[in-house]
Amino acid sequence: MSSEALHVTKVYRNLLRAVKKHIGNEENKRHFREYVTEEFRKKSISTDLSSNQHRIKLAQDYTFLLNSVHHHKDLLFSYNIAVDRSDEMRRILGKSAASVGLQLPEVYQP
């Protein structure tokens, strides 16, 4: 295989992984995966190399977009101050204290 074919295969594999991970693999979302597969199997009518490179670049950009949007969403959930995170913080502090051999005291709840 040529280096160009290996590059296309890598882009295709990364895009399918991102679609499976972030969009899902359920039956009602199957059309996303089928569309990606169809687009990569489609033979370009024009033999213009720049259009094929453009399509590969679009696939890379969409993979990056999918991964970035879901990473951003995870960050927003982790920094969300509107959600009561006291239980999560108590658990994290308890684990930190246990790592140095201490135990947090129980807090009185009236």
Backbone as a printed PyTorch tensor [residue, N CA C, xyz], in Angstrom:
tensor([[[  0.8360,  -1.1910,   0.0000],
         [  0.0000,   0.0000,   0.0000],
         [  0.8750,   1.2460,   0.0000]],

        [[  0.4260,   2.2370,  -0.6620],
         [  1.1930,   3.4800,  -0.7060],
         [  0.9670,   4.2740,   0.5800]],

        [[  1.7850,   5.2540,   0.7700],
         [  1.6540,   6.0720,   1.9750],
         [  0.3470,   6.8590,   1.9610]],

        [[ -0.1120,   7.2400,   0.7580],
         [ -1.3850,   7.9620,   0.6460],
         [ -2.5490,   7.0660,   1.0720]],

        [[ -2.5110,   5.8080,   0.6570],
         [ -3.5770,   4.8700,   1.0220],
         [ -3.5590,   4.5920,   2.5260]],

        [[ -2.3890,   4.5000,   3.1070],
         [ -2.2970,   4.3030,   4.5570],
         [ -2.8500,   5.5090,   5.3100]],

        [[ -2.5700,   6.6930,   4.7960],
         [ -3.0760,   7.9110,   5.4260],
         [ -4.6060,   7.9620,   5.3620]],

        [[ -5.1600,   7.6080,   4.2130],
         [ -6.6200,   7.5980,   4.0530],
         [ -7.2430,   6.5690,   4.9900]],

        [[ -6.6260,   5.4050,   5.1050],
         [ -7.1310,   4.3590,   5.9960],
         [ -7.1100,   4.8280,   7.4470]],

        [[ -6.0520,   5.5030,   7.8320],
         [ -5.9500,   6.0080,   9.2070],
         [ -7.0280,   7.0550,   9.4920]],

        [[ -7.2510,   7.9620,   8.5440],
         [ -8.2800,   8.9900,   8.7070],
         [ -9.6540,   8.3360,   8.8130]],

        [[ -9.9150,   7.3670,   7.9550],
         [-11.1910,   6.6510,   7.9540],
         [-11.4180,   5.9350,   9.2850]],

        [[-10.4020,   5.2450,   9.7710],
         [-10.5150,   4.5120,  11.0350],
         [-10.7540,   5.4600,  12.2040]],

        [[-10.0420,   6.5890,  12.2340],
         [-10.2290,   7.5630,  13.3100],
         [-11.6270,   8.1670,  13.2840]],

        [[-12.1350,   8.4490,  12.0840],
         [-13.4860,   9.0070,  11.9660],
         [-14.5320,   8.0040,  12.4260]],

        [[-14.3800,   6.7380,  12.0450],
         [-15.3440,   5.7250,  12.4940],
         [-15.3030,   5.5420,  14.0100]],

        [[-14.1180,   5.6060,  14.5980],
         [-14.0120,   5.5070,  16.0570],
         [-14.7250,   6.6750,  16.7470]],

        [[-14.5240,   7.8820,  16.2180],
         [-15.1520,   9.0600,  16.8130],
         [-16.6770,   8.9790,  16.6810]],

        [[-17.1560,   8.5470,  15.5330],
         [-18.6060,   8.4140,  15.3400],
         [-19.1640,   7.3730,  16.2980]],

        [[-18.4880,   6.2500,  16.4270],
         [-18.9640,   5.1870,  17.3240],
         [-18.9460,   5.6450,  18.7780]],

        [[-17.8990,   6.3340,  19.1780],
         [-17.7490,   6.7530,  20.5720],
         [-18.6930,   7.8880,  20.9520]],

        [[-18.8230,   8.8950,  20.0910],
         [-19.5430,  10.0990,  20.4660],
         [-20.9760,  10.1550,  19.9620]],

        [[-21.2520,   9.5270,  18.8490],
         [-22.6190,   9.5370,  18.3390],
         [-23.3500,   8.2870,  18.7730]],

        [[-22.6910,   7.1610,  18.7190],
         [-23.2920,   5.9220,  19.1870],
         [-23.3700,   4.8900,  18.0930]],

        [[-23.7140,   3.6960,  18.5090],
         [-23.7690,   2.5810,  17.5840],
         [-25.1680,   1.9730,  17.5540]],

        [[-26.1510,   2.6790,  18.1210],
         [-27.5020,   2.1560,  18.1710],
         [-28.1060,   2.1060,  16.7690]],

        [[-29.1770,   1.3620,  16.6490],
         [-29.8260,   1.1780,  15.3490],
         [-30.3620,   2.4880,  14.7840]],

        [[-30.9140,   3.3630,  15.6420],
         [-31.4800,   4.6170,  15.1420],
         [-30.4170,   5.6380,  14.7540]],

        [[-29.1520,   5.3950,  15.0830],
         [-28.0560,   6.3050,  14.7270],
         [-27.1110,   5.6700,  13.7050]],

        [[-27.5310,   4.5820,  13.1420],
         [-26.6930,   3.8310,  12.2230],
         [-26.4060,   4.5980,  10.9280]],

        [[-27.3000,   5.4880,  10.5500],
         [-27.1280,   6.2130,   9.2990],
         [-25.8800,   7.0970,   9.2900]],

        [[-25.4080,   7.5490,  10.4560],
         [-24.1710,   8.3350,  10.5160],
         [-22.9900,   7.4860,  10.0410]],

        [[-22.9000,   6.3070,  10.6020],
         [-21.8070,   5.4000,  10.2410],
         [-21.9050,   4.9690,   8.7770]],

        [[-23.1120,   4.6950,   8.3190],
         [-23.2990,   4.2920,   6.9270],
         [-22.9070,   5.4170,   5.9730]],

        [[-23.2140,   6.6550,   6.3350],
         [-22.8550,   7.7930,   5.4930],
         [-21.3390,   7.9240,   5.3720]],

        [[-20.6480,   7.7860,   6.4940],
         [-19.1900,   7.8800,   6.4770],
         [-18.6080,   6.7720,   5.6060]],

        [[-19.1030,   5.5590,   5.7900],
         [-18.6130,   4.4390,   4.9920],
         [-18.8720,   4.6590,   3.5100]],

        [[-20.0690,   5.1340,   3.1780],
         [-20.4230,   5.3880,   1.7870],
         [-19.5240,   6.4530,   1.1600]],

        [[-19.2560,   7.5160,   1.9040],
         [-18.4220,   8.5980,   1.3740],
         [-16.9820,   8.1420,   1.1310]],

        [[-16.4590,   7.2720,   1.9940],
         [-15.0880,   6.8200,   1.7950],
         [-14.9870,   5.7790,   0.6810]],

        [[-16.0460,   5.0450,   0.4480],
         [-16.0170,   4.0360,  -0.6170],
         [-16.3490,   4.6190,  -1.9800]],

        [[-16.9230,   5.7850,  -1.9900],
         [-17.3130,   6.4200,  -3.2340],
         [-16.0710,   6.7360,  -4.0720]],

        [[-16.1190,   6.3340,  -5.3130],
         [-15.0250,   6.6700,  -6.2270],
         [-15.2860,   8.0610,  -6.7650]],

        [[-14.2940,   8.8830,  -6.7240],
         [-14.4310,  10.2390,  -7.2190],
         [-14.5710,  10.2150,  -8.7370]],

        [[-15.6020,  10.8990,  -9.2470],
         [-15.8120,  10.9590, -10.6870],
         [-14.6580,  11.6960, -11.3460]],

        [[-14.2870,  12.7890, -10.7470],
         [-13.1380,  13.5180, -11.2910],
         [-11.8640,  12.9080, -10.7180]],

        [[-10.8540,  12.9060, -11.4890],
         [ -9.5800,  12.3600, -11.0240],
         [ -8.7140,  13.4480, -10.4140]],

        [[ -9.3480,  14.5230, -10.0400],
         [ -8.6450,  15.6610,  -9.4620],
         [ -8.1230,  15.2890,  -8.0790]],

        [[ -6.8380,  15.3020,  -7.9200],
         [ -6.2040,  14.9290,  -6.6580],
         [ -6.5300,  15.9100,  -5.5450]],

        [[ -6.6760,  17.1890,  -5.8920],
         [ -6.9490,  18.1930,  -4.8610],
         [ -8.3270,  17.9950,  -4.2390]],

        [[ -9.3200,  17.5200,  -5.0110],
         [-10.6460,  17.2960,  -4.4260],
         [-10.6210,  16.1270,  -3.4540]],

        [[ -9.8380,  15.0890,  -3.7670],
         [ -9.7070,  13.9690,  -2.8320],
         [ -8.9970,  14.4070,  -1.5580]],

        [[ -7.9720,  15.2200,  -1.6980],
         [ -7.2710,  15.7270,  -0.5220],
         [ -8.1890,  16.6170,   0.3130]],

        [[ -9.0420,  17.3600,  -0.3740],
         [-10.0070,  18.2140,   0.3270],
         [-10.9880,  17.3570,   1.1360]],

        [[-11.4510,  16.2610,   0.5520],
         [-12.3770,  15.3700,   1.2620],
         [-11.7050,  14.7240,   2.4750]],

        [[-10.4400,  14.3410,   2.3470],
         [ -9.6990,  13.7570,   3.4710],
         [ -9.5160,  14.7970,   4.5670]],

        [[ -9.2200,  16.0300,   4.1740],
         [ -9.0630,  17.1110,   5.1570],
         [-10.3790,  17.3610,   5.8860]],

        [[-11.4930,  17.3200,   5.1630],
         [-12.8020,  17.4830,   5.8030],
         [-13.0750,  16.3590,   6.8060]],

        [[-12.6970,  15.1520,   6.4550],
         [-12.8900,  14.0180,   7.3640],
         [-12.0490,  14.1990,   8.6270]],

        [[-10.8180,  14.6500,   8.4770],
         [ -9.9580,  14.9080,   9.6380],
         [-10.5480,  16.0060,  10.5110]],

        [[-11.0200,  17.0680,   9.8740],
         [-11.5950,  18.1820,  10.6300],
         [-12.8540,  17.7530,  11.3740]],

        [[-13.6880,  16.9290,  10.7440],
         [-14.9080,  16.4780,  11.4080],
         [-14.5830,  15.5610,  12.5840]],

        [[-13.5740,  14.7270,  12.4370],
         [-13.1330,  13.8800,  13.5520],
         [-12.6630,  14.7420,  14.7180]],

        [[-11.8750,  15.7510,  14.4040],
         [-11.3800,  16.6670,  15.4360],
         [-12.5370,  17.4020,  16.1050]],

        [[-13.5190,  17.8160,  15.2980],
         [-14.6870,  18.5090,  15.8330],
         [-15.4680,  17.6120,  16.7890]],

        [[-15.7400,  16.3870,  16.3790],
         [-16.4770,  15.4630,  17.2510],
         [-15.7630,  15.2640,  18.5780]],

        [[-14.4740,  14.9860,  18.5170],
         [-13.7120,  14.7570,  19.7500],
         [-13.6610,  16.0130,  20.6180]],

        [[-13.4860,  17.1640,  20.0000],
         [-13.3730,  18.4160,  20.7540],
         [-14.6880,  18.8250,  21.4010]],

        [[-15.7840,  18.6750,  20.6810],
         [-17.0860,  19.0490,  21.2370],
         [-17.4120,  18.1950,  22.4520]],

        [[-17.1480,  16.9100,  22.3680],
         [-17.4720,  16.0550,  23.5150],
         [-16.4960,  16.2490,  24.6700]],

        [[-15.2550,  16.5780,  24.3750],
         [-14.3200,  16.9060,  25.4520],
         [-14.7430,  18.2090,  26.1360]],

        [[-15.1680,  19.1770,  25.3490],
         [-15.6400,  20.4500,  25.8910],
         [-16.8790,  20.2390,  26.7490]],

        [[-17.7790,  19.3960,  26.2950],
         [-18.9890,  19.0890,  27.0600],
         [-18.6370,  18.4480,  28.4040]],

        [[-17.6810,  17.5330,  28.3990],
         [-17.2420,  16.9140,  29.6490],
         [-16.6340,  17.9430,  30.5900]],

        [[-15.8530,  18.8660,  30.0440],
         [-15.2730,  19.9210,  30.8790],
         [-16.3550,  20.8200,  31.4740]],

        [[-17.3500,  21.1670,  30.6700],
         [-18.4320,  22.0030,  31.1820],
         [-19.1750,  21.3100,  32.3150]],

        [[-19.4340,  20.0300,  32.1780],
         [-20.0990,  19.2990,  33.2540],
         [-19.2290,  19.2380,  34.5010]],

        [[-17.9200,  19.1010,  34.3220],
         [-17.0560,  19.0000,  35.4980],
         [-16.8890,  20.3440,  36.2120]],

        [[-17.0330,  21.4630,  35.4970],
         [-16.8890,  22.7830,  36.1020],
         [-18.2180,  23.4530,  36.4370]],

        [[-19.3090,  22.7630,  36.1860],
         [-20.6280,  23.3640,  36.3790],
         [-20.8580,  23.6620,  37.8580]],

        [[-21.0340,  24.9330,  38.1990],
         [-21.2330,  25.3040,  39.5960],
         [-22.7080,  25.2600,  39.9800]],

        [[-23.5970,  25.0950,  38.9990],
         [-25.0280,  25.0380,  39.3000],
         [-25.4250,  23.6860,  39.8700]],

        [[-24.6120,  22.6800,  39.6410],
         [-24.9000,  21.3370,  40.1330],
         [-24.3000,  21.1860,  41.5220]],

        [[-25.0530,  20.5720,  42.4300],
         [-24.5530,  20.3420,  43.7790],
         [-23.4750,  19.2640,  43.7300]],

        [[-22.2590,  19.6730,  43.9690],
         [-21.1370,  18.7460,  43.8890],
         [-20.5500,  18.4480,  45.2570]],

        [[-21.3010,  18.7020,  46.3170],
         [-20.7440,  18.4990,  47.6540],
         [-20.4320,  17.0270,  47.9160]],

        [[-21.2690,  16.1090,  47.4420],
         [-20.9890,  14.6840,  47.6400],
         [-19.7300,  14.2620,  46.8960]],

        [[-19.5840,  14.7700,  45.6830],
         [-18.3940,  14.4420,  44.9010],
         [-17.1460,  15.0000,  45.5690]],

        [[-17.2270,  16.2330,  46.0590],
         [-16.0700,  16.8350,  46.7240],
         [-15.7390,  16.1030,  48.0240]],

        [[-16.7580,  15.6830,  48.7560],
         [-16.5390,  14.9320,  49.9960],
         [-15.8240,  13.6120,  49.6970]],

        [[-16.2240,  12.9560,  48.6200],
         [-15.5950,  11.6990,  48.2260],
         [-14.1330,  11.9360,  47.8200]],

        [[-13.8660,  12.9980,  47.0690],
         [-12.5040,  13.3100,  46.6320],
         [-11.6260,  13.6550,  47.8330]],

        [[-12.1650,  14.4570,  48.7640],
         [-11.3950,  14.7980,  49.9650],
         [-11.1330,  13.5760,  50.8290]],

        [[-12.1150,  12.6930,  50.9150],
         [-11.9390,  11.4570,  51.6800],
         [-10.8510,  10.5800,  51.0820]],

        [[-10.8100,  10.4850,  49.7600],
         [ -9.7650,   9.7000,  49.1080],
         [ -8.4020,  10.3380,  49.2990]],

        [[ -8.3530,  11.6630,  49.2500],
         [ -7.0820,  12.3580,  49.4510],
         [ -6.5800,  12.1600,  50.8810]],

        [[ -7.4790,  12.2660,  51.8320],
         [ -7.0830,  12.0660,  53.2310],
         [ -6.6490,  10.6220,  53.4650]],

        [[ -7.3560,   9.6660,  52.8660],
         [ -7.0040,   8.2600,  53.0480],
         [ -5.6470,   7.9420,  52.4330]],

        [[ -5.2630,   8.6640,  51.3990],
         [ -3.9740,   8.3860,  50.7560],
         [ -2.7960,   8.7200,  51.6670]],

        [[ -2.9970,   9.5920,  52.6510],
         [ -1.9250,   9.9070,  53.5980],
         [ -2.2050,   9.3140,  54.9790]],

        [[ -3.1860,   8.4290,  55.0630],
         [ -3.4530,   7.7210,  56.3100],
         [ -4.3790,   8.4350,  57.2720]],

        [[ -5.1260,   9.4150,  56.8320],
         [ -6.0510,  10.1340,  57.6900],
         [ -7.4920,   9.7570,  57.3310]],

        [[ -8.3970,  10.1130,  58.2480],
         [ -9.8110,   9.8670,  57.9910],
         [-10.5590,  11.1380,  58.3470]],

        [[-11.4330,  11.5940,  57.4370],
         [-12.2080,  12.7960,  57.6930],
         [-13.2680,  12.5100,  58.7420]],

        [[-13.5250,  13.4780,  59.6270],
         [-14.5740,  13.2630,  60.6370],
         [-15.9440,  13.3410,  59.9750]],

        [[-16.8930,  12.6350,  60.5850],
         [-18.2810,  12.6980,  60.1060],
         [-18.8560,  14.0530,  60.4810]],

        [[-19.5540,  14.6880,  59.5490],
         [-20.1420,  16.0010,  59.7690],
         [-21.5570,  15.7870,  60.3260]],

        [[-21.8620,  16.5540,  61.3590],
         [-23.1760,  16.4600,  61.9780],
         [-24.2540,  17.0030,  61.0460]],

        [[-25.2890,  16.2050,  60.7940],
         [-26.4190,  16.6210,  59.9570],
         [-27.6700,  16.6950,  60.8380]],

        [[-28.1810,  17.9240,  61.1330],
         [-29.3590,  18.0210,  62.0080],
         [-30.6160,  17.5100,  61.3320]]])
